[in-house]
Amino acid sequence: MASQVFFMNDRANSLAESIKFKAVKVFRDAGLGELFSPGDWVGIKMHFGEHGNSLSLRPQYVRSIVEEIQRLGAHPVVVDCTTICFNEYSSRATRTDMLRTAARHGLTEETLGCPIWICDGEFGEEEVRVEVPHGVYLTHSYMGRGLKYLDAMIVLTHFKGHPMGVFGGALKNVGIGCGSKRGKLCTHLLNHPLYGIRNWGINQQAAQAAAQGPHPNGVDRLMKNCPFDAFRWENNTLHFDREKCQMCGACFGPGLFAGILQPPPEIMLLWAATIPDAFSAYVHAIGKDKIGYVTYAVDLTPWCDCVNWSDKPLVHNLGVFASKDPVAIDMACLEMSEARAVVPGSKAEELGFAEPGTERFTNCAGFAGVSQWAQINSAIYNGLGTSEYELIISSPVADDTEFWMKPYTPENPWGWVHRKEHHKIDWKVEPFTHRDLQFSMVDMSVKPKGKVAEREL
Ligand code: SF4
């Protein structure tokens, strides 16, 4: 049976049409409020964005969902888990750093209107092992222990591309995001007995090229970022003391992106499949029928919010979706992104995938040539939902009173609330002198001279 996915686009000309309130409306239309009861602790799983990323979810996108959960009498709490330290400047790999990064992105208890829980402790040590009931590859993973205290969860997602999963939607928000550090090592297969980092090859040519740079060069940084001193540089050769390697992942970025470390090809092909495997373990531990999904499909960048930048989006904004089915909601986002026009100058245009009907994420996001459907097919195999869906176009609320910022209401509008102060203000107008109009309106509409030159610095 097809699942229902509720949708509204991002056009707006009124308060009720603001996308943050459209998110509340699709939340209601999808019946997500039925997933919890008054007094319940309801997690809002979101991604805070890595330092330098500029298009992760804005605080106001989250706040409207926080307030909706509060209106329903429950206790919202924004949740996430620490990341692997995957480069020399990871900004979310400890609880302290994650909260600092969130604050730099405007996400604090004050702006969100509810507490923030980092659910796997300061260094990811607070975790529980959870089983994958019917996975494609994984049999188990590890989840932030704090997530076990939730009564329900709303997965609030920014839909975009992802270098390993090919796209980052609701499945990835949970499948990667709810994992503790060890869980994330599992989904990335970095601690795998065969494919794990301990067994990765070394490209000595790339290492020698990196070592030519001024200190601290790429090799210096790779060696120093290993907390276990597993790398040595001797006789113009990078040595990897594999028995020292604890497969913590800290060399992943500096090693992989400089081409110094060479992962086996199998690992890249499996990444998209392991995300739904881990998703399955986590949602079964929290309560599969207690989880709802709201996705902002805006700023559809080629890569995820876990990189330190945001490239120009591939396609124009889609809007906001809600569903009880994580597979259907991701499928709806993928299909709509295929049909949408690309953003001029984007990577999709640059790589020749501007035509509607082309798989933008398969061709512009994943770096291993994996299909954007791999994650969906793995999720179906895991029994997480269906890719067949009915898209239901919602409409904004008819009465926007509840969305007014308090204390203002139609009965108590701003001018009424502040009338006493108005009577204390000196409104007298000074003598209003003016010149004769120096320009005609026709002259004012003429475009003035602009750019005189362009050059690269
Ligand atoms: S070599 Fe091993 S221990 Fe060192 S940073 Fe890489 S994964 Fe961690």
Residues whose N, C-alpha, C, O or C-beta is under 5 A from the ligand:
A	BS01	SF4	I197 N225 C226 P227 F228 A230 K244 C245 Q246 M247 C248 G249 A250 C251
